């Protein structure tokens, strides 16, 4: 059985190739180990428009939540 819920996988399909790659990598590497709170946070991040989410992922300054920090590592951004 797939460890990644289909609804979550579907929500990670975006209009930006860069986000598709980062979110796909995130699901593959981190999704199974996330807590319920982290999954809820990730789900809330997926409500953001592509450009806003991409800017948050690429941001290198400022505080990051646990999930955003993991997303940044999947996007090749070192903190």
C-alpha positions as CSV (number, residue, x, y, z in Angstrom):
1,X,0.0,0.0,0.0
2,X,1.2,3.5,-0.8
3,X,2.3,5.5,2.2
4,X,1.5,8.8,0.6
5,X,-2.2,9.6,0.5
6,X,-3.6,10.1,-3.0
7,X,-5.2,13.4,-2.1
8,X,-1.9,14.8,-0.9
9,X,0.0,13.5,-4.0
10,X,-2.7,15.2,-6.2
11,X,-2.4,18.5,-4.4
12,X,1.4,18.5,-5.0
13,X,0.8,18.6,-8.8
14,X,1.3,22.3,-9.5
15,X,1.5,24.6,-12.5
16,X,5.3,25.2,-11.9
17,X,7.7,22.5,-12.9
18,X,10.1,23.6,-10.1
19,X,7.5,23.1,-7.5
20,X,6.5,19.7,-8.9
21,X,10.1,18.6,-8.5
22,X,10.5,19.9,-5.0
23,X,7.2,18.7,-3.7
24,X,7.6,15.3,-5.4
25,X,11.1,14.9,-3.7
26,X,9.6,16.1,-0.4
27,X,6.8,13.5,-0.6
28,X,9.3,10.7,-1.5
29,X,11.8,11.5,1.2
30,X,9.8,13.0,4.1
31,X,6.1,12.3,4.0
32,X,6.1,8.9,5.7
33,X,7.9,10.4,8.8
34,X,5.7,13.5,9.3
35,X,3.6,13.9,12.3
36,X,-0.1,14.7,12.0
37,X,0.7,18.4,12.9
38,X,3.4,18.5,10.2
39,X,1.1,17.0,7.6
40,X,-1.5,19.6,8.5
41,X,1.1,22.4,8.1
42,X,2.2,20.9,4.7
43,X,-1.4,20.8,3.6
44,X,-1.9,24.4,4.6
45,X,1.3,25.4,2.6
46,X,-0.3,23.7,-0.5
47,X,-3.2,26.2,-0.2
48,X,-0.8,29.0,-1.2
49,X,-0.5,30.2,-4.8
50,X,2.5,28.7,-6.7
51,X,4.5,31.9,-6.8
52,X,4.1,32.5,-3.1
53,X,5.0,28.9,-2.2
54,X,8.0,28.9,-4.5
55,X,9.3,32.2,-2.9
56,X,9.0,30.6,0.6
57,X,10.8,27.5,-0.6
58,X,13.6,29.5,-2.2
59,X,13.9,32.0,0.7
60,X,17.2,31.6,2.5
61,X,16.7,34.2,5.3
62,X,14.3,34.2,8.2
63,X,12.7,31.6,10.3
64,X,11.3,28.4,8.8
65,X,8.8,26.0,10.3
66,X,9.9,22.3,10.4
67,X,8.0,21.5,7.2
68,X,9.2,24.6,5.4
69,X,12.8,23.7,6.4
70,X,12.4,20.2,5.0
71,X,10.9,21.7,1.8
72,X,13.9,24.0,1.5
73,X,16.3,21.1,1.7
74,X,14.4,19.4,-1.1
75,X,14.7,22.5,-3.2
76,X,18.5,22.6,-2.9
77,X,18.5,25.6,-0.5
78,X,20.9,25.5,2.3
79,X,20.0,27.2,5.5
